[in-house]
């Protein structure tokens, strides 16, 4: 599915761009680099629960897993291609427009969501993943 990009942020201080590292004071993660951000949110996803089950026509979303583990189910609304990925601390997933997404908590997780577009609830279209 070419409208979804999943990456594990490199663990280093030594590069420009997105990265993360641990030090005595704790982890530092630079999850965005030289991107305009019109919307940012943080959400918890408790084990056994889900969030999402929709797609956007105008809004691209990026999610960074701060802690925990989630299962991401994605479906391209044009081709109906469907994929699942397990994402854990340090992963970043970019979901482009027209890709339905639902996230299930494998264990308790904390996630940062951001987008270059502003949030507009009229651009959220529900999808039944069952």
TAWO-V516550 format. One record per pair of residues at least 12 apart in sequence whose ideal C-beta (glycine too) atoms are under 10 Angstrom apart, sorted by the first residue. I is the first residue (numbers start at 1). J is the second residue. D is the distance in whole Angstrom. If there is no record, write none. Layout:
I J D
I J D
This chain:
1 74 6
1 75 9
1 76 6
1 79 8
1 81 6
1 82 9
1 83 5
1 85 10
1 95 10
1 96 9
1 99 7
2 76 9
2 81 10
2 96 9
3 60 9
3 74 9
3 76 6
3 77 10
3 78 9
3 79 10
3 81 10
3 94 9
3 95 8
3 96 4
3 97 8
3 98 7
3 99 5
4 72 8
4 74 5
4 76 8
4 83 7
4 85 8
4 93 7
4 94 7
4 95 6
4 96 7
4 99 6
4 101 8
5 62 9
5 92 8
5 93 7
5 94 4
5 95 9
5 96 8
6 63 10
6 72 8
6 74 10
6 83 10
6 85 6
6 87 7
6 91 6
6 92 7
6 93 5
6 94 8
6 95 10
7 90 9
7 91 7
7 92 5
7 93 8
7 94 8
8 20 9
8 65 10
8 87 9
8 88 9
8 89 10
8 90 6
8 91 6
8 92 8
9 21 9
9 29 7
9 30 8
9 31 7
9 64 8
9 65 10
9 89 10
9 90 5
9 91 8
9 92 6
10 90 9
11 27 9
11 29 10
11 90 8
13 28 8
13 30 10
15 30 10
15 33 10
16 30 9
16 33 7
16 34 9
17 30 8
17 32 10
17 33 5
17 34 8
18 30 6
18 31 6
18 32 7
18 33 5
18 34 10
18 35 9
18 62 10
18 64 9
18 92 7
19 31 9
19 33 8
20 64 9
20 66 10
20 89 9
20 90 6
20 92 10
27 66 9
27 67 9
27 89 9
27 90 9
29 64 7
29 65 10
29 66 7
29 89 9
29 90 8
29 92 9
29 112 9
31 62 8
31 63 9
31 64 4
31 65 10
31 66 9
31 90 10
31 92 6
31 112 6
31 114 8
32 62 7
32 64 8
32 92 9
32 112 9
32 114 6
32 116 10
35 62 8
35 114 8
35 115 10
35 116 6
36 114 10
36 115 10
36 116 5
36 117 9
37 62 9
37 114 5
37 115 7
37 116 6
37 117 9
37 118 10
38 59 9
38 114 9
38 115 6
38 116 6
38 117 5
38 118 4
38 119 8
38 120 10
39 59 8
39 61 8
39 113 8
39 114 6
39 115 4
39 116 8
39 117 7
39 118 6
39 119 4
39 120 9
40 62 10
40 112 7
40 113 7
40 114 4
40 115 8
40 119 10
41 61 10
41 63 10
41 111 9
41 112 7
41 113 5
41 114 7
41 115 9
41 119 8
42 64 10
42 66 8
42 110 7
42 111 7
42 112 5
42 113 7
42 114 10
43 63 9
43 103 9
43 109 9
43 110 8
43 111 5
43 112 8
43 113 7
44 66 10
44 67 10
44 68 9
44 105 9
44 108 7
44 109 7
44 110 6
44 111 8
45 65 9
45 68 7
45 69 10
45 70 6
45 103 6
45 104 8
45 105 4
45 106 9
45 107 9
45 108 7
45 109 4
45 110 8
45 111 6
46 68 9
46 105 5
46 107 9
46 108 6
46 109 8
47 68 8
47 69 9
47 70 10
47 104 9
47 105 5
47 106 7
47 107 5
47 108 5
47 109 8
48 104 8
48 105 6
48 106 9
48 107 9
48 108 10
49 103 9
49 104 7
49 105 5
49 108 9
49 109 10
50 70 9
50 71 9
50 73 9
50 102 6
50 103 6
50 104 5
50 105 7
50 129 9
51 63 10
51 70 9
51 101 9
51 102 7
51 103 5
51 104 9
51 105 8
51 109 10
51 111 8
51 113 9
52 72 9
52 73 9
52 74 10
52 95 9
52 100 8
52 101 5
52 102 4
52 103 5
52 104 9
52 124 10
52 126 10
52 127 9
52 129 9
53 73 9
53 100 8
53 101 8
53 102 5
53 103 9
53 124 10
53 126 6
53 127 6
53 128 7
53 129 6
53 130 10
54 100 7
54 101 7
54 102 8
54 123 9
54 124 5
54 125 6
54 126 5
54 127 6
54 129 10
55 74 9
55 75 8
55 76 9
55 77 6
55 95 8
55 96 10
55 97 8
55 98 6
55 99 6
55 100 4
55 101 7
55 123 9
55 124 8
55 125 5
55 126 9
55 127 6
56 95 8
56 96 9
56 97 6
56 98 8
56 99 9
56 100 9
56 101 9
56 115 9
56 117 8
56 119 10
56 120 9
56 123 5
56 124 6
56 125 7
57 77 9
57 97 6
57 98 7
57 122 10
57 123 6
57 124 9
57 125 7
58 97 6
58 98 10
58 115 10
58 117 6
58 118 9
58 120 7
58 122 9
58 123 5
59 95 9
59 96 10
59 97 7
59 115 5
59 116 8
59 117 4
59 118 8
59 119 7
59 120 7
59 123 5
59 124 8
60 94 7
60 95 7
60 96 5
60 97 6
60 98 10
60 99 9
60 114 10
60 115 6
60 116 6
60 117 7
61 93 9
61 94 8
61 95 5
61 96 9
61 97 9
61 99 9
61 101 8
61 113 6
61 114 8
61 115 5
61 116 10
61 117 9
61 119 10
62 92 6
62 93 7
62 94 5
62 95 7
62 96 10
62 112 8
62 113 7
62 114 5
62 115 7
62 116 9
63 87 8
63 91 8
63 92 7
63 93 5
63 94 8
63 95 7
63 101 9
63 103 8
63 111 5
63 112 7
63 113 5
63 114 8
63 115 10
64 87 10
64 89 9
64 90 8
64 91 7
64 92 5
64 93 8
64 110 10
64 111 7
64 112 5
64 113 8
64 114 8
65 87 5
65 88 6
65 89 5
65 90 7
65 91 5
65 92 8
65 93 8
65 103 9
65 109 6
65 110 8
65 111 6
65 112 8
66 89 7
66 90 9
66 109 8
66 110 4
66 111 6
66 112 6
67 88 9
67 89 5
67 90 10
67 107 9
67 108 8
67 109 6
67 110 5
67 111 9
68 87 9
68 88 7
68 89 7
68 105 7
68 106 7
68 107 5
68 108 5
68 109 3
68 110 6
68 111 8
69 86 6
69 87 7
69 88 5
69 89 8
69 91 9
69 104 10
69 105 8
69 106 4
69 107 5
69 108 9
69 109 6
70 85 9
70 86 7
70 87 5
70 88 8
70 91 9
70 93 9
70 102 10
70 103 5
70 104 6
70 105 6
70 106 6
70 107 9
70 108 10
70 109 5
70 111 7
71 84 6
71 85 7
71 86 6
71 87 8
71 102 9
71 103 7
71 104 4
71 105 8
71 106 6
72 84 7
72 85 5
72 86 8
72 87 6
72 91 9
72 93 6
72 95 8
72 101 6
72 102 8
72 103 5
72 104 8
73 85 8
73 100 8
73 101 7
73 102 5
73 103 8
73 104 7
73 127 10
73 129 6
74 93 9
74 95 7
74 99 6
74 100 7
74 101 5
74 102 8
74 103 10
74 129 10
75 98 10
75 99 7
75 100 4
75 101 8
75 102 9
75 127 7
75 129 7
76 96 9
76 98 7
76 99 6
76 100 8
77 97 9
77 98 5
77 99 7
77 100 6
77 125 8
77 127 8
78 98 6
78 99 9
79 98 10
80 100 10
81 99 9
82 100 9
82 129 9
83 99 10
84 102 10
84 104 9
86 104 10
86 106 7
87 103 8
87 106 9
87 109 9
87 111 9
88 106 9
88 107 9
88 109 9
89 109 8
89 110 9
91 111 10
92 112 9
93 111 10
94 115 10
95 113 10
95 115 10
97 117 9
97 123 9
98 125 10
99 127 10
100 125 8
100 126 9
100 127 4
100 128 9
100 129 7
101 127 9
101 129 9
102 127 8
102 128 10
102 129 5
104 129 10
